[in-house]
Amino acid sequence: MSDRSAESAEKAVFFISTFYKFQKDENPEKTKLYLETTAEKYNVRGLIIIGGEGFNATVCAKVPDSLEQFKQSVRDYFNVPDLFFKDSESDVCPFRRFKVKIRPEIVTLGDTTLVPYDMDGKNHHLTPSEWNEVMKNEDPVIIDTRNWYETKIGTFKGAINPMTDKFTEFPKFLEERNIPKDKKVLIFCTGGIRCEKGILEVQKQGYKNVYQLYGGILNYLQESPNDQFEGECFVFDHRVAVTQDLQPSTQYRLCPHCGQPGKTAIVCKRCDHHDFICEDCAEIEFKKDTCSKNCAHHYELHPERKSPRQVPPFESEEW
């Protein structure tokens, strides 16, 4: 084990890596089996989306060397020696199991013809330092391509929030916004993959002076914390969000009713469990005082009755 790995092992329990690549895969079922077998071999958990256009992943391990071996296996299998990994550490377990999902798109824009095979790594990327230069010294239009519940807990200064529920709504938002075609446009997302497709849509609509943040917010915070990004960055795992120093959020939890980030503390009137729910569910009568869908359902039927908490399956699982 390297000195860095030994030092990290003393201060963190889980080691996390996020990565993606657009490249043709003629046999996603074979890839799925390989990834499942390899993850079991190295005791890795997480979620990997695969398909004919490539792969999109976030994985974690309790032992740093195990994660490194899994990453090397990914490089070898896909023949991508220079694959870009965004790594972080956490004392919160991000994933309870390992899963591979096969989908038509590894990030769903709703247009399978827009795939950046030939431009991967070349299509108007800005490094975090270049991004800062443009933000601070020019007057660009900055667009957050993420969904509304991701943007609510953190975004770049002055960024436009499209208020989309899903990425497939982004093209319509752009059409209706009527941004001047000669304006410099900056787009960003969590880890970079959404913008790889998003920039193709923006260019398709006639914008030439458009740029994307290389590696997304996660890469930006690695290099420039507490600068132009404000708040925390939502992530799709049990950390809920990461802070400016890429540590698990201490403010937010996943709302047990809807899955959005929430920080409203409650004591469940059905089972007396202490939990956190989101602002929206805190406005709904039968949800605002309950800690789960099960408790909400039974509390709505019989508000006078108490019952022990039903422990979610993942809380009783051991790694």
N, C-alpha and C positions, 0 to 999 in steps of 0.2 A: 504493500500500500504506500502511495506517495505521502510526503510530509503534509501536503495540503489536504489529502483525503483523511489522514489521521487527525489533523487539527479540526477539520470540519466535522468528523464523526463525534468529537467531544461536545460540540455545541449544537448539533442538529440531528434529528432522527430520520428525516425523509429527504431524499435527493431527487430533484425533479428536472425533467428536460422536455422542452417543446420543440417540435421540428416539423417540416413539411417539404414536399417536393412535387412539382408538376412534371410527370413523365409517364409515358404510356405503359400500361400493365395489361398484357394480353390474357393473364390468368389470375384475377383477383382471388378466386377460391384457393388456389395454390398458395398465394401470398398470405391469405388469412391463416391457413394451417401452419405455415412457417412461423409467423409472428406469434401465434398462440403457443406453439411448441417452444420457441425461443424464450418467450416471457416466463413460461413455467420453469424452464431450465435455470434462468437467472433470478427467479423470484421477483419479477417485475409486475407492477399493476398500472392501470391507466386505461386510456381510450384511444384507439387508432381508427380513423376513418380512411378506408381505401376504396379504390374504384379504378376504372380504366384510365383515368387521367392522373393518378398518383396517390399520394398518402398525406395525411394530416394527423399529427399525434401529440399527445401529452402523456408522459409515463413517469413512474417514480419507483424508487427502490429504497430499502433500508440500509443497504451497503453500497457505498459509492463505486467500488470496483465492479459490483454486479451491474450497476447502471452503465458503466463504461463498456463492459463486455457486451451488453445488449446493444448499445449504440454502435459498436464496431460491427456487430452482426448485421445491423440495419445497413450500414455503409457497404458491407460486402455483398449482401443479398441484392440490393438495388444498384450496386456499382456506382455509388456516389461518394467518393473519398473525401470530397470537400463539403459535405452536407453541414449546414449551419444549425447548431444546437443552441438554444437559449436555456441556460441552466440556472437553477435556484435551489434554495434549501428551505426546509420548513419543519416546525415542531408540530404541525397539524397534518394528519394523514390526508392527502389530497384525494386518493381513490381507495375504495374498499375491495375492488376486484379488477380483473383485466378483461377487456372486451374489444373485439374487432368488429366493425360494422362496414358492410359493403354498400355503397351508395352510388348513384349516377354521377354525382358531383362531390368532390371532397370538401368544397365549401359551396353552399347552394345559392347561386344567383338566379337560376331558372333558365339559363341559356348554356347548353352543353357545347355550343360552337365557340364560345369564348374561353380558350385555354392557352395560357402563356408558355407553351412548350419551347418556342424558339427564343423567347425574350426573358426567360427566367434569370433573374440577377442583373438584367440590363435595362429594363424598361423604366427609365426615369426614377431611379431610386436615390433618395437622399439619406446620408448617414445622419445620426443624431446631431453632430456638430454642424453639418450643412443645413439641416432642418432649422436649427436655432438661428443660423445666420439669416435665413430667409424670413423667419418669423419676426426677428428683431429689427431687420434693416429694410424690409420691403412691406408691401401692403397686399398680401395674398388673400384669397378666399380659402379658409381652412374648413374641411368637411370631415366630421366624425362618421365613419361608415358603419359603426356598430348600432345595435338595437337600443331603444330608448332606456331600457332598464339597466344596460351597461353604462350608458353615458351619465346617468343620474348621480353616480358616486364619484365621478372624476372624468376630466377631459382637458384638452389643451385650451389655453387662454384664447378667447375670441372665436372658438370653433362653432360652426353651425351644427345643430343637432337635427337630423332629418326626422326624428321621432318615429322611426320605423319599428314595426313589430318583428320583422324578419328581413333578411338581406334581399329577398326577391322584390321588395318594394323600393329598393334604391334607384333603379332606372327611372321609375315614374317620378320619384322625388326630384331627380336631377332635371328631368324634362320640365317639370312645373316650376322649378326655381328660377329658370331663365337667367342664369349667370352669364354675363357677357363672354363670348367665345374667346376674346383676346386676353381675358383676365388670367393671372397666374393662380392655379388651383393646387392646393395641397390636400391629400387625403391620407387618413391613417386608420389603423384598427389595432387589435390587441397584440397579435404576433406577426402580422405582415401578410398572411395568406389571403385574407379577404380583399386586401388592396391589390393583390396580384390579378384578381379577376375584376375588381372594381375599376381599376385604371383602364382596362380594356373597354369597359362600358362607357366611361367618361370620354375616352378618345373616339369611340364609335359615335358619340353624340356631337362630335366636332371640335372638341377641346384639344389643342396642341400643346399648350403650356401647362401641363399637369404633372405633378410629382407625388410619389408615395414615400412614406417613411419606412426605410429598410429595417426589417425586424420588428416593426410595430412599437407599441408603447413599452413592451417588456424590454426590448433592446435599448430604447431611449432611456428608461429609468436605470438601466445598468450603467449607462455612461453619463447621464445628466439628471440625476435626481434633484427635486426641489428647484426646478428651473421653470420651463414653460408649461409643464403638465401640472395641473392642480387636482388635489384629491387622491383617490385610490383607483386602482385598475381592477375591474371585474374580471374574474377568471372562472371557467366552467368546471370547477371541481369543489371539493369540500373546504378549501381555503376561503372561498367566496370572492375575496379580493386580495390584492397585495398592496402594500404600502409603497412609499417612495423608495425605500431600500429593499424592495422585493420580499419583504417578510409578510406572513399571513396577517390579514386584517384582524385587529382587536375590536373594531367597531361593529362590523357586519357579520350576520349569520344568514344562512339560507332560510327564507321564510318557509315554515312547514306546510303552509297552505298553497302557495303559488310558485315557490322556488326563486323569487326575486330576492335581492339583497335587502335585509331588514335589520333595524337596530332598536326597535321599540320593545322594551322589556315587558313581559307579562308573567302572571302566575295563573296557570290554567285552572279555570273554575270546575273542570270535570275531574282532573287527576292531581291538581296542586303542583304540577311540574313547572319549573322556571324555564322560560324560553324567550326567543326573540321573534317578532313578526315584522312584516314590512308596513310602511305607512298606509298603503292602500287597503290591506286587510285589516288594519287597525280601525278603519272606518266602517267595516262591515259588522253588523251587530253580533251574529253568531260565531264570527271568527276572531273578533278582537280580544276575547278572553279565553281562547283555547290554543293548545299547543300542537295540534295535528288535525288532519282531516277526519280521523276517527272520533276524536274528542269533540270536534265541531259538530259532526253529525249527531252524536248522541246527546250533546248538550242542547242542541236545537230541539230535539224530540222531548228530552226530559231534563230541563234545567235544574231541577231539584235534586237529581241523583249524582252521587260520586262514584268513581270507579278507578282502579289502579291504572297506571300508565301502561300502554302497550309499547314495549321496547322495540324500535325498528330493528330488523334483522341485522343490518350492518353494524349496529352498536354492540352486538353480542359476538361478532366474528373477531377472531384473533388472526394476526398475520404471522 
